[in-house]
């Protein structure tokens, strides 16, 4: 028969393991990059094609494969365009 202390220890470990997804998921969602809309992506890409000096900024923004709003805003403002929040 399992002692009371071992039973409580196993129960505590199981509770901790059950709580891990509720802790990890919000942290993951907070730190994962959110891509911009397709329209803003295309607008930014066209601005880079028209203005080749923005190509290093585009390459830096696309290094992780996701164009985020702050990156798109910085590129478009360098191109002289105004950007409204999505």
Secondary structure, DSSP 8 states (H G I E B T S, - for coil): ---HHHHHHHHHHHHHHHHHHHHHHHHHHHHS--B--HHHHHHHHHHHHH-GGGHHHHHHHTTTS--BHHHHHHHHHHTT------
